[in-house]
Amino acid sequence: MRFLTRIIAMSRAVRLGRQFRDIDRAIGDLSVPARKQLALLAMKEFACAAKSEFPHLYGTPPDQRYLPWGAGTDIGFERARSENLQVRLRGAAMWLAVAYHETKDSPYAELQSLHRQLLRVLRTLKETAAGSGDAAMAEWAAREAAA
């Protein structure tokens, strides 16, 4: 059973890693105002995910709650590939929130590595947000920096 669990975790890490590379590239291609907007949306998505009963299943339809992992990353990834900037930003924010919670306390090295990469991207967004002059964004960046 451990072998099967390990294979499932590795396949999930590969899938999330592929999606992360695309999300990271898309974030890097954004203009500074769009990154600030993404940081605000990510803050909202993290707050919504944290309020849900199972944050790693945020965005997953109720009938799919018993799958090995949720559909939030897939939904967010599809939205992040949209031609519409607002849909793309909301999708990336959702993907970041769900992937963060999914990889947060993982015992598997592949998912821990992905979590560290996610933290790097989130730190970059927080630094962008801290320079925006928006009080809510500065508070979010300061609160997360203390954590």
N, C-alpha and C positions, 0 to 999 in steps of 0.2 A: 504494500500500500504506500509506503514511503517513496518508493521508486516512481509510482504513478503520480503522486503529489508533486514530486520534484520535476517530472516532465511537464506537468500542467503549469507549474510556476515558471519554468524556463520558457515555455511557449508564450505565456502571458507577458513575460519580460521582453521577449523578442518583438511581440506585437506592439506593446507600449513604447518600446525603444524606437521602432520605425515611425510611429505616430509622433513621438516627441521630436525627432529630427525635423519632421515637416513643420510642426508647431513652432519650434525654436527658429527655424529658417524664416517662417512667416512673421514672427515677432521681430526678428532682426531687420526685415524689410520694411517695417512700419515707420512712418514719420514720427517725430517726437510727440506731436499732439495726439496722434492715434495711440501711441504707447501709454500716454497719460490716461487716455480714455480706457484702454485695456486694463490698466492698473485699477481704475475705479470699478470697472465691471468685475474684475477678479476679486476685489474686496467684497463686493456684493455676493458673488457666487460662493466665496468661502464662508460668508456669514450664513447664507441659506443652507449650504451643505452641513455646516456645524449644527444647525438647528434640527436637521433631520435625524430620525432615529438611528439610521445607519449611514454616516456620511459618505462611505465608499460606494454606496448604492444610489447616491443623489442623481436624479435625472432618469433613473430606471423606472419603466412602467411597472405598476403594482403586480401585474401577472408574471413578471420575470424576476421576482425577488429571491427565488430559490435556485438561481443559476450560480455557477462557481464565482462569477463576478458580474458586476452590473453592466448596463449598456450606456452609462453616462459618458464614458470616454469615446465610445463609437459615435454617439449622437453629437458630442462636442466636436469631434474630429471632422465629421461630415459637414457640420456648420462652418467650421474653420476653413473649409475649402471652397466656400461660397464666393461668388463674384461680388456680392454686396458687402461693403466694409462693415456695416453694423452687425450683420449676421456673422461675419467672419470673426469679429472681436468677441461677440457673445459666445461663440463656439469655442474659441481659444480659452476664454476665461472659464467656461464650464469644464473643458478638458483639464486645465491646470488644477482646478479645485478637486475634481474627482480622482485624477491620477495622484495628487498629493495624498489624499486620504487612503487611497488603495495601496500605496507603497510605503506609507508612514511607518508602520511597525512590522514590516515584513522580515521574516527570519532568513530570507534568501538573498544571497549576495548580489545577484543580478538586479533584483528589485530595489535593494538598498542603494546600489550605484545609480539607478534611475532616480531615486528619491533625492540623492545629493545633486544631481543635475537639475532637477526641478527646483530645488532650493536656490541654486545659482540663478536660474531665470527669475524666480520670484524676488530675489534680492535686487536684481537689476531693475525690475519693475518698481520695487519700493524706492529705490534710489531715484528713479525717474519721477515717481509720485512725490517724494520729499521735496524735490526742486520745483514743484508746480505751484506752490503758494496756496494750495487748497488746504484748509484746516483739517478736514476729515481725512484727506490723504496723508497729511503729515502725521496725524495722530495714529493712523494705521501703520505707517512705516515705523514710527517710534515704538509702538506697542509690540510689533513683530520683531523689531531689533532687540528688544529687551528679553524676548522669549528664547 
